[in-house]
Amino acid sequence: MRRASRGEARYGNFIGGEWVAPSTDAYAPDRNPANLDDVLGEFPVGGAKDAEAAVAAASAAFPRWAAMTGPSRARILWRAAELMRARQDELAVTICREEGKTISEAKAEVQDGILAFELYAGDGVRTRGETLPAGARHRLSFTLRQPLGVVAVITPWSFPFALPAWRAAPALATGNAVVLKPASNAPATATLLAELLDEAGLPKGAFNLVHGPGAAVGQAVADDPRVEAVSFTGSNPVAFSLAERCARRGTRVSAEPSAKNAAVVLDDAELERAAAGILSGAFGSTGQRCTATSRVIAERGIAGRLTEALVAGARKLKVGNGMEPGVEMGPAADEAQLQGDLAIVELGRQEGAVVLAGGARLSGGACDKGYFMEPTVLGRVRPGMRVHEEEVFGPVAAVVEAGDFDEAVEVVNAVEHGRSASIYTRDSGAAMRFVERARVASVFVNGAAAEGEAQLPSGELAEEGARFFTRVKVASLDASAPRAPRWSD
């Protein structure tokens, strides 16, 4: 079967350049979490056979794609970026309806994904090797970067366009064939991405899309001996399990797990700026991003005033369907996510935290058709509480008081998985000490922590993507003058 046309309800997997029905003949509806009556379509609930077919198609396509020159691949990726720009409104609306983001957040995500294809289109003409000193005269030693082969990309629902773009773009630019397994509750955006890459002129099989549960499709892809690398973004348990599975057969893996991020506010901070940045970091994208501001660590001199500002700001946020004008925060992605968010708030209460704002499911009117929760601020939170240690991935900000700068840094570093942090202060020296001492991947000064940008080296972004999806080959060339032939030759 082909991908369904507009007005039709059923879609297929994209394998070997064709839209095909799943081997399971099973489908599931893709519903708008802000309005469950709004169904984007029915998408495959695939299985291991579909994964095997996608890997086989990628294996067959890889030699041709890898043999193309870098500039030739770059032109296709640039064409894909142009097509994405032409359909950016459609992409944004799909993200908004599928994931629940506000339309402005969805448009920003589309731009992030387009930037990745533009950036790596440039990489297609500059994948770098090195010339190195040789151990002998007249010898030239150098390195080449070559594609791995078939690579698997497994992405979550939180950024259904940007994350597949961030992973697929460097993999394709460097000559690999890709099998994408998106989250089961974010199939429509991935389907649009596959359609655009096909239209851009990718060879059949260079990019494949398989929908289905991780336990069936994801594991089958990750365990396939033809897959040379796996890129995964998602929960800690799955990330660790996947890393172990890949290690057993020597497969390269990038497993990006969850995180618990913090914003530090020192006594000298500009209160209004700090409050605005924290509100944006905690409740933007409904807190459903791996850089969300989940903890607020404030020096005691400013903690009271900052908490009041956060509570007032949280109560003013307009929650609703992201397609509606003025809405500032959308729903949780699904019922399970909503119940998890509510459960962590209740756990915080049991541990001694105080709910200062929000904490409940929103109901009444249009809210009854979606998964809406009040923006929540918790006070009296202490290190060691689960609400302080565990990722919430929802609109919950926990406020912790610290006696001084050193204690604030200790609290930031007290969690196992810190990904990003921000600090608000007028003291440039304190800011730089924080940049040095915070054990996180990215630091923001006087601004909210945000998602990565394709040009910044984080995860598989910027040059890190080209490195992850290539292997280095060392070559040595004897450049001495050829010796004269002998009669015995």
Secondary structure, DSSP 8 states (H G I E B T S, - for coil): -----TT--B--EEETTEEE--TT--EEEEEETTEEEEEEEEEE---HHHHHHHHHHHHHHHHHHHHS-HHHHHHHHHHHHHHHHHTHHHHHHHHHHHH---HHHHHHHHHHHHHHHHHHHHHTTT----EE--SSTTEEEEEEEEE-SEEEEE--SSSTTHHHHHHHHHHHHTT-EEEEE--TT-HHHHHHHHHHHHHHT--TTSEEE--S-IIIIIHHHHH-TTEEEEEEES-HHHHHHHHHHHHHTT-EEEEE----EEEEE-TTS-HHHHHHHHHHHHHGGGG-STT-EEEEEEEHHHHHHHHHHHHHHHHH--BS-TTSTT--B---SSHHHHHHHHHHHHHHHHHT-EEEE--SB--SGGGGGS--B--EEEES--TTSHHHHS---SSEEEEEEESSHHHHHHHHTTSS---EEEEE-S-HHHHHHHHHH--SSEEEESS------TTS-STT-THHHHHHTEEEEEEEEE-S------TT-
